[in-house]
Amino acid sequence: MAKNVTLSNKSLLGLRTLSAEEINLILDTATGMAEVMKRPIPRVPALNGKSIALLFYEPSTRTRTSFEMAAKMLSASTTSMAMSTSSAVKGETLIDTVKNIEVMGIDAIVIRHSASGAPALVDENVKASVINAGDGANEHPSQGLLDIYTMREKKGSLKGKKVVIVGDIAHSRVARSNIWGLTKLGAKVSVVAPPTLMPAEIEKMGVKASYDLDEEIRDADFINVLRIQLERQQKGLFPSIEEYIKFFGITAERLKKAKSDVVIMHPGPINRGVELSSEVADGPFNVILDQVANGVAVRMAIFYLLLGGQKK
């Protein structure tokens, strides 16, 4: 860990604005938090007295539960708001909602929202720390960090390592956070998707765009597989599920073309038989459950660094 490195912002809105040093600070801190999780009683008083609000305007299982567990392991209290039964359904604006909960003594707000930029808007209007848990098709920084942490855990330094991200690149906030973080740490990133799911000018983010998955996985160290939102198929963005599987699905047969130590990742939830065959999803190459477990440690590190665990 670099000496005297701190997070420069009170909030975590995305990996695009973080430096490589800040990313490594979070990852190194997460390593310590992973040790806390191994204790017989995985709890420390680091954030005792701090209050965290979880505002999820979109469904979530892993991310929401992971943030809540991370807060509790640091002895912070949490308030989880079900937005479908909150005043938001009565027409209350996002800013009015967050200002009202902040004056109740909230120190941090974790927010997931369908609108890109919503966490940044909240950050401009509150003094509390704001953590982006996914905003539209923009970013999902904690997912990007836990993915990178898992890669580093498996193969050490990412400098020069090849990461193939395959799936719905155009609509994926996970892909964007992974790209920003991985390229800053020196990884080589290729993105693979059907033409209709590949963003225009994606190469400007420092990645290689390809439509040939078999070619890209030959020398890949990691294959990070994105969830296909099946509603896209209804809009005709690819001809059929069967054709998607043929050209972009990860199967045991396709993995015979990859390196023997390739690592398969997926942010979840998995559409079995679409992005991954069950043989691959349950096989020896994947670290999907490791990603879930590492998510708690990474989110502990984020809370710790933003809410008083680092010296300014």
C-alpha positions in Angstrom: 0.0 0.0 0.0 1.4 3.4 -1.0 2.2 5.6 2.0 -0.1 8.6 2.7 -2.6 7.7 0.0 -6.2 8.6 0.9 -9.4 8.8 -1.0 -9.7 12.3 -2.4 -13.5 12.4 -2.3 -16.1 12.0 0.4 -18.1 9.7 -1.8 -17.5 6.8 -4.2 -19.4 7.5 -7.4 -17.4 5.6 -9.9 -13.9 4.2 -10.8 -13.5 6.6 -13.7 -12.5 9.4 -11.3 -10.3 7.2 -9.0 -6.5 7.0 -9.4 -4.7 3.7 -9.6 -3.3 4.5 -6.1 -6.8 5.0 -4.7 -8.0 1.8 -6.3 -5.1 -0.1 -4.8 -5.8 1.5 -1.4 -9.3 0.1 -1.4 -8.1 -3.3 -2.5 -5.3 -3.4 0.1 -7.8 -2.4 2.8 -10.2 -5.1 1.7 -7.4 -7.6 2.2 -7.4 -6.7 5.9 -11.2 -6.8 6.0 -11.1 -10.3 4.6 -9.1 -11.3 7.7 -11.8 -9.8 9.9 -14.4 -12.0 8.2 -12.4 -15.1 9.2 -12.6 -14.3 12.9 -15.0 -16.4 15.1 -17.0 -13.2 15.7 -16.5 -11.2 12.4 -17.1 -7.8 13.9 -15.0 -4.8 14.8 -16.0 -1.4 16.4 -14.4 0.7 13.6 -17.6 2.5 12.7 -19.5 2.2 15.9 -21.9 5.1 16.1 -22.1 5.6 12.3 -25.4 5.3 10.5 -25.8 4.1 6.9 -29.0 4.3 4.7 -29.5 1.8 1.9 -31.7 3.3 -0.9 -32.4 0.8 -3.6 -34.7 2.0 -6.3 -34.0 -1.1 -8.3 -34.0 -4.8 -7.3 -30.9 -6.3 -5.7 -29.9 -9.4 -3.8 -26.1 -9.7 -3.6 -25.2 -6.0 -3.6 -27.8 -4.9 -1.1 -27.1 -7.8 1.3 -23.4 -7.4 0.9 -23.5 -3.7 1.8 -25.7 -4.4 4.8 -23.4 -7.2 6.1 -20.3 -5.0 5.5 -21.8 -2.2 7.6 -22.8 -4.5 10.5 -19.3 -6.1 10.6 -17.9 -2.6 11.2 -20.5 -2.0 13.9 -22.4 0.7 11.9 -26.1 0.8 12.0 -28.2 0.5 8.8 -31.5 1.7 7.6 -32.8 -0.2 4.6 -35.5 1.6 2.7 -38.0 -0.2 0.5 -38.5 2.5 -2.1 -41.7 0.7 -3.5 -43.4 1.5 -0.2 -41.7 4.9 0.6 -42.9 8.4 -0.1 -41.3 8.2 -3.5 -44.5 6.5 -4.8 -46.4 9.5 -3.6 -44.3 11.8 -5.8 -41.5 12.8 -3.4 -38.3 13.7 -5.4 -35.0 12.0 -4.9 -33.4 15.1 -3.5 -36.2 15.6 -1.0 -35.9 12.0 0.1 -32.2 12.1 0.8 -32.3 15.5 2.5 -35.0 14.2 4.8 -33.1 11.1 5.8 -29.8 13.0 6.2 -31.2 15.2 8.9 -32.1 12.1 10.9 -28.4 11.5 11.4 -27.3 9.5 8.4 -23.5 9.5 7.7 -23.6 7.6 4.4 -26.1 6.8 1.7 -25.8 3.8 -0.5 -28.0 4.3 -3.6 -29.0 2.2 -6.6 -31.0 4.0 -9.2 -32.1 3.5 -12.8 -31.1 7.0 -13.8 -27.4 7.4 -14.7 -26.0 10.3 -12.6 -28.5 9.9 -9.8 -25.8 9.2 -7.1 -23.8 12.2 -8.3 -26.9 14.4 -8.0 -27.4 13.2 -4.5 -23.7 13.8 -3.6 -24.1 17.5 -4.7 -27.1 17.9 -2.3 -26.0 16.2 0.9 -23.0 16.4 3.3 -23.1 12.6 3.9 -20.9 10.2 1.9 -22.7 8.7 -1.1 -21.8 5.3 -2.5 -23.0 4.4 -6.0 -24.5 0.9 -5.9 -25.3 1.1 -9.6 -26.7 3.9 -11.7 -28.4 3.2 -15.0 -25.9 2.0 -17.6 -23.2 4.3 -16.1 -21.2 2.6 -13.3 -21.2 0.0 -10.5 -18.0 0.8 -8.8 -18.1 -1.6 -5.9 -18.8 -4.5 -8.3 -15.9 -3.4 -10.4 -13.7 -3.3 -7.3 -14.7 -6.7 -6.1 -14.1 -8.2 -9.5 -10.6 -6.7 -9.7 -10.0 -7.8 -6.1 -10.9 -11.3 -7.0 -8.6 -11.2 -10.1 -5.7 -9.9 -8.0 -6.4 -12.6 -5.4 -6.2 -15.3 -8.1 -3.3 -14.1 -10.2 -1.5 -11.3 -8.4 -0.6 -8.1 -10.2 -2.9 -7.3 -13.1 -0.3 -5.5 -15.2 -0.2 -7.2 -18.6 -3.0 -9.6 -17.7 -5.7 -10.1 -20.4 -9.3 -9.7 -19.4 -12.1 -10.5 -21.8 -15.5 -9.0 -20.9 -18.3 -10.6 -22.9 -22.0 -9.9 -23.1 -24.2 -6.8 -23.2 -21.5 -4.2 -23.1 -23.8 -1.4 -24.3 -26.1 -1.5 -21.3 -23.7 -2.7 -18.6 -22.6 -0.5 -15.7 -20.5 -3.5 -14.5 -18.5 -3.5 -17.8 -17.8 0.3 -17.5 -16.5 0.1 -13.9 -14.4 -3.0 -14.8 -12.9 -1.2 -17.8 -12.0 2.0 -15.9 -10.4 0.1 -13.0 -8.6 -2.6 -15.0 -7.0 -0.2 -17.5 -5.7 2.0 -14.7 -4.0 -1.0 -13.2 -2.3 -2.0 -16.5 -4.5 -4.9 -17.6 -5.3 -5.5 -21.3 -9.0 -5.5 -21.8 -11.0 -6.9 -24.8 -14.8 -6.5 -25.0 -16.8 -9.0 -27.0 -20.5 -8.7 -27.9 -22.9 -8.8 -30.8 -22.7 -5.6 -32.9 -26.0 -4.4 -31.6 -24.7 -4.7 -28.0 -21.4 -3.0 -28.6 -21.2 0.7 -27.8 -20.0 3.0 -30.5 -16.4 4.2 -30.0 -15.8 1.9 -27.0 -12.2 1.8 -28.0 -11.8 5.3 -26.6 -12.0 3.7 -23.1 -8.7 2.0 -23.9 -10.0 -1.5 -24.8 -10.1 -3.7 -27.9 -13.6 -4.3 -29.4 -14.1 -7.7 -31.0 -16.9 -9.9 -32.2 -14.9 -13.1 -32.2 -15.1 -14.7 -28.8 -13.1 -17.8 -29.7 -10.2 -15.8 -30.9 -10.2 -13.5 -27.8 -10.3 -16.2 -25.2 -7.2 -18.1 -26.5 -4.8 -16.1 -24.5 -7.2 -14.7 -21.8 -6.3 -14.8 -18.1 -9.9 -13.9 -17.1 -13.3 -14.1 -18.8 -15.8 -11.8 -17.1 -19.2 -12.8 -18.4 -22.0 -10.3 -18.2 -25.7 -11.1 -17.7 -27.8 -10.8 -20.8 -30.9 -8.9 -20.1 -33.4 -11.1 -21.8 -35.8 -8.1 -22.4 -33.2 -7.0 -25.0 -34.1 -10.0 -27.1 -37.6 -8.8 -27.3 -36.3 -5.6 -28.9 -34.6 -7.5 -31.6 -31.0 -6.6 -30.5 -29.9 -10.2 -31.3 -31.8 -12.7 -33.5 -32.4 -15.4 -30.9 -31.2 -16.8 -27.6 -29.9 -19.9 -29.5 -27.8 -17.7 -31.8 -26.4 -15.8 -28.9 -25.4 -19.0 -27.1 -23.7 -20.3 -30.3 -21.5 -17.3 -30.7 -21.2 -15.8 -27.2 -22.1 -18.4 -24.6 -19.4 -19.9 -22.4 -19.5 -23.6 -22.6 -17.2 -26.4 -21.7 -16.5 -27.1 -25.3 -15.6 -23.4 -26.0 -13.3 -23.3 -23.0 -11.1 -26.0 -24.6 -9.8 -23.2 -26.8 -8.7 -21.2 -23.7 -5.7 -21.5 -21.4 -5.8 -24.2 -18.9 -5.8 -21.8 -16.0 -8.4 -19.3 -17.3 -10.7 -17.9 -14.6 -14.4 -17.5 -15.3 -16.3 -14.7 -13.6 -19.9 -13.4 -13.5 -21.5 -10.6 -11.5 -24.8 -12.5 -11.1 -27.5 -13.4 -11.4 -26.7 -16.0 -14.1 -29.0 -17.0 -16.9 -28.0 -20.6 -16.9 -27.7 -22.0 -20.4 -27.4 -18.6 -21.9 -24.3 -16.7 -20.7 -22.9 -19.9 -19.0 -23.7 -23.5 -19.4 -24.4 -25.2 -16.1 -21.3 -27.3 -16.5 -19.2 -24.1 -16.6 -21.2 -22.3 -13.9 -20.6 -25.2 -11.5 -17.2 -26.2 -12.8 -13.6 -25.7 -11.6 -12.8 -22.6 -13.7 -15.3 -20.2 -12.1 -14.8 -18.0 -9.0 -18.4 -16.7 -8.9 -19.0 -17.5 -5.2 -15.5 -16.0 -4.4 -16.7 -12.8 -6.0 -19.8 -12.7 -3.8 -17.7 -13.3 -0.6 -15.1 -10.8 -1.6 -17.9 -8.2 -2.1 -18.4 -8.0 1.6 -14.7 -7.3 2.3 -14.5 -4.7 -0.5 -17.6 -2.9 0.7 -16.2 -3.0 4.3 -13.1 -1.3 3.0 -15.2 1.4 1.2 -17.2 2.2 4.3 -14.0 2.2 6.5 -12.1 4.6 4.2 -15.0 7.0 3.7 -16.4 7.1 7.2 -13.3 7.8 9.3 -10.9 4.9 8.9 -8.4 7.0 6.9 -6.4 10.0 8.0 -7.1 13.1 5.9 
